[in-house]
Amino acid sequence: MKNIFLTFLALVLWGSTYSQNYTQYVNPFIGTTNFGTTNPGAIVPQGMVSVVPFNVTGSDKNKWDKDAMWWSTPYSYDNSFLTGFSHVNLSGVGCPDLGVIMVMPTTGKVDARIKKYGSLMSEQQAEPGYYSCQLDKYGIKAEVTATQRTGLSKFTFPEGQSNILIDLGNSLTNEMGASIKIVNSTEVEGFRMTGNFCYEGNSERPVYFVARFSQPAKSFGAFKKMPAMQAEEAWSSTADKFKYYEGFLHPVAGDSIGAYFSFDTKQNESVAVQVGVSYVSIDNARQNLEFESTEFDFEATRANAHQQWESTLSKIKVEGGTNDQKTVFYSALYHMHIHPNIINDVNGQYPLMESYGTGEVTDRNRYTIFSLWDTYRNFHPLMSLVYPDKQLDMVRSMVDMYKEGGWLPKWELNSKETFTMNGDPSFPVIVDTYLRGLTDFDVDAAYEGMIKSATTPEKDNKIRLGNDFYLEHGYVPFTEDYDRSVSIALEYYLADWNLGQFAKALGKTDDYKRFDKQSKQYVNYYDKKEFKMLRPKHPDGTFLKSFDPLQGKDFEPVHGFHEGTAWQYTFGVPHDVKGLIKLNGGGKKFTQKLQYIFDDGLFDMANEPDMHYPFLFNYVKGEEWRAQKETRRLIDTYFKNSPDGLPGNDDCGTMSAWVVYGMMGIYPVSPGNMDYTITTPVFDKVTIALDNRFYPGKTFEIVRHSKNKGNFIQEIRIDGKPVNSFFINHKDVVEGAKMEITTGSK
Amino acid sequence: MKNIFLTFLALVLWGSTYSQNYTQYVNPFIGTTNFGTTNPGAIVPQGMVSVVPFNVTGSDKNKWDKDAMWWSTPYSYDNSFLTGFSHVNLSGVGCPDLGVIMVMPTTGKVDARIKKYGSLMSEQQAEPGYYSCQLDKYGIKAEVTATQRTGLSKFTFPEGQSNILIDLGNSLTNEMGASIKIVNSTEVEGFRMTGNFCYEGNSERPVYFVARFSQPAKSFGAFKKMPAMQAEEAWSSTADKFKYYEGFLHPVAGDSIGAYFSFDTKQNESVAVQVGVSYVSIDNARQNLEFESTEFDFEATRANAHQQWESTLSKIKVEGGTNDQKTVFYSALYHMHIHPNIINDVNGQYPLMESYGTGEVTDRNRYTIFSLWDTYRNFHPLMSLVYPDKQLDMVRSMVDMYKEGGWLPKWELNSKETFTMNGDPSFPVIVDTYLRGLTDFDVDAAYEGMIKSATTPEKDNKIRLGNDFYLEHGYVPFTEDYDRSVSIALEYYLADWNLGQFAKALGKTDDYKRFDKQSKQYVNYYDKKEFKMLRPKHPDGTFLKSFDPLQGKDFEPVHGFHEGTAWQYTFGVPHDVKGLIKLNGGGKKFTQKLQYIFDDGLFDMANEPDMHYPFLFNYVKGEEWRAQKETRRLIDTYFKNSPDGLPGNDDCGTMSAWVVYGMMGIYPVSPGNMDYTITTPVFDKVTIALDNRFYPGKTFEIVRHSKNKGNFIQEIRIDGKPVNSFFINHKDVVEGAKMEITTGSK
């Protein structure tokens, strides 16, 4: 099978020059400090495998240690002690999981202790699909690249005994346990448990792998940390130490196990290892490895990965702007193509949602890692616009999850629902996709899944907490300290509004009316008298007395809200901004309050609930300049071409999608609403290539005419005609509109 | 396949009455205290599986704890806290290994903590192939039985939630690590690492299993002990606790894992579980389980096991004697049929010696657990006489090990050489078997293997330590404190004498002369001047100065000897007793010295080196009465119908073989020497059924005519003719001799 892949690879390379038009503007180190939780590892777009330098354990020299705090990412730019390259990883996620199948090169005598085999790292380089660094302790150059389902590492060794360890103990996930079996001197197979997402999780699952080396090992073996012996009488030279099983070809299982392969290398001799992964079985991991075999041609594999990124990033072409701005933009677009990632093996098999069976897809991809509470806001609308084929497969995957597991996903991780975050965030994703014209999925099943989630009584409802009270009284009541009641209900309102829109589109008028009405009940939380904000409410209809709108800053516990203050949620009704304005006393008062949030530092760029706030000024005639001002300020302040260049967790590309939109000058304020609102583009020209399989237009262009230095919009023309609105409809966009924006100092 | 087995089972039962002629005299509790290290578990003769109550961990109420001392057995009669039934076990061994695949019934909420789920036990009952007890904590009756490769457990529960745990963390072996996968509500599969024999070992290997339940579990899941979290910041409700994976059908691996199956039982409802085992693969374990399926018919399975024991024990019929004497005798014969045990699966596959491949036998059994330094002395000669088919398969297995692994075995454990104990103990076993007329094995390969071991220079010799010096100078020199030099060399002399006898029988005269000469070199150690004993010798030929013949009592460290004093080794030349007598100054001085050993408490019945001593009196004319006196005293003193009824480790049936011979009144003083020496039988009549496929005679009978109360032999007749010797040749025995012994008070 491998020849098929290599032929394909050759064709790809033959058919294109090795260009760097877009990838030159990707800095994979962006977001690798400041809790961005991205990493500079090697991956192809939506790849199952990423090969990530793992440097968050084993040394006091590291600033961040995975075991010393809530640490959710395998890499930090602030750290320097490398203990290997992990092969399945989460990027931009705020909870730890995965970070396993660790491959580490060393020299000299094999030592399986992390603290002993780890090395200081230097000379890091990263580009899409490629990462390299120097291992100072050993004088090893490590280079890694990837295919969709395999990682390829090339280690250039000094002269002498050189080793490659596969350590299945070392991990980011707090789940433990693995099994490994050396097949022969060039191959090893096994599985590693993952899960314990957010230190609890529901995501326990083995990930299977097969690794092959580019040359036979001179010697090899397994290792395992032995338990301490309890008494002096029972002695053993390996008690509480690593035991080495030289030449061992049986399986070895345990909490802290691995295998080593040793080579007798000449100066600067390279040994490569390719690791195939599967979530179904070792057999599938081997099939993946064989189908995507690189035959250890590192440069060809790297070039192929590179080319995939060029092709992906080229869908949006920006002109003008500084190199740093382009880098912020394309790095964000890059980060949008890490998750959701494929989970189907080359034979089409994938783990069924919430069961232990195996599904199969043939003509499409099955996706996983849906951080939907984040991504519904902007990520999926952008995928729908620019990558409709991928977005459709993502929606198909979500609907399949409903068919398989009985519920639409909320925060899905490798076919397991983790129940992380709030609400019913699959609704806005699916409905938004449908309304954008991407309807080729099982619409009936999707609708059925939504109705089930929206209407099932609480005791049988796996997704909607507080549903009984919500359905009867229109809000989720505050019932205990630090509950998330308002945050939860706001998600329901948005979901129900989307469901209503879906019903309307499908001609289900009664459902439309019901859910549309339900979506407006957020007014229940509005405290007209005292705070004039959304405020937690008791079951008896009275507001929470000990209400402090500032409570919840910096992720401190807060009554009624989740990961934010009341300020950051009080305009959390993107589907009914007009109603919200009215509720807040009209445009002027609304604008004042909104501006107050920005001026008083109440806005939080690092999390999702208020990320649409700056665009809300556009809903008040004459106040649009504030949106232009605030968005540009936020972009310039929080999004940088540097490791701290993201304001917080990337949240599977949500933060990145925000800046991609922001820099293009459009933003989809509410999923399900087909209007993009308009602000000042950072670039002189933005050209989005439209996929003609889905959309009639060829490109959507945004052209900025800068009269002078100012960033304020003076005129907007669509296809040459001036428009009197700061909104452009999706229909115009996909029909291939050209939007011209003239800017000046006001 | 299972129907074949059941048909066979039915035939066996149909063809015989359910008799207790012999099994009524087996007390499986003999040897279960006083370091006998046997156990009362259920097993069939030479079964791969034994189902053993495991009560050596988890409670202060236990007298002996596996982790608090060098503890080598899964059970002690002194203990009372049961934590399950282990399915592969060593019996009568002085080093721990195996004791895994633990099945434990509980009630109520599942708790995977050993200390919590363990229970006090009572009402123990054991008979060959059956064991039962009451679990006081739960009111559960546990009953276990076995087939060759499976264990069948039946648990009778009270009303309510009843559980069966399969705990792969709990074990006797100090090797850790396992993988488990629940297949469905009635089946679970996995493997458990074993090894670390004697706390070091070379015996690491997974043992595979498949378990099936007699009814679907109402609920089930895996469990795993999670690691402790290092910091307060990283919280998890399962840190340092057991995590339960309800309904989990993926594999789970780790150090301390298992699975639970819960049932909703009525009062006195039984649930049975059958566990199939293999050392090759899970597939083979399943084949074993299916072929030997009992269809959960506990009573039929128990009856079948019982019948196998009746059949096995019936080969020696004793008459007269007390019930206790018969019980000591048949329990010893029972203990001789635990190890070596079969390791071939029903499809004939078994793990190849010292490699990771799989061999296959079709027309015979492959045996394992060869504690040869012990068993060469008496166990194998008795197997040759009474169970020649089994003995031949054992020798074939040993020769195959040479072919597979390059060396004849020394202390083989599940196809791994553990290098335990000293010398070259396969030689006496193989040669003795051959000389007894059991020649249908690959004699050339056996001879080749012996020559290789005897002549390969030390640096390439895996078996013979000190071989270079030994070959050149005729002894192994004392080179460091507490070395075993003399003990090692004594083994070589005996091995070489046997090799000489083998060469002679094969017409290889030069080899015969060479090795026979070599075997007499024990005289090198004889200190004529000072101690008149065998004494450690330096490389320069001088004797060890700090020599203390009493050093080494009770397993204390000793210079030049192993697990014994110089006294216990100084007559360790069974192959040349005449030479030994001469060396010691003739019969009188020899007798005096030997008697001194007994009189002064220098003899150790608890270990092997001197176990032939009491019979040595027979080599001095007129002193035979001393042999009769001492053997009877030793039998009466050390072998009892009680848990402390063995003087020490049974050593895979060696201690038992000693008393079986001793009570019959014959003993093979030296393997390779076809003479049995004669002492007073305990019984009035002993009838050994001879296997006509191998031996011409039908039975060998020993009849004792007791003139009065005395135990001293007055006359010996063979086939009616008085003989003037205290020896009877194997040839006479297997031709069906009748030996009559007349005893009196002197």
Interface residues (C-beta under 8 A of the other chain):
Chain A: D67 A68 M69 W70 W71 N174 E175 M176 G177 A178 S179 F191 M193 N196 Y199 E200 E204 R205 P206 K224 M226 P227 M229 Q230 A231 E233 A234 W235 S236 S237 T238 A239 Y245 F248 L249 H250 P251 V252 A253 G254 D255 S256 I257 Y356
Chain B: D67 A68 M69 W70 W71 N174 E175 M176 G177 A178 S179 F191 M193 N196 Y199 E200 E204 R205 P206 K224 M226 P227 M229 Q230 A231 E233 A234 W235 S236 S237 T238 A239 Y245 F248 L249 H250 P251 V252 A253 G254 D255 S256 I257 Y356
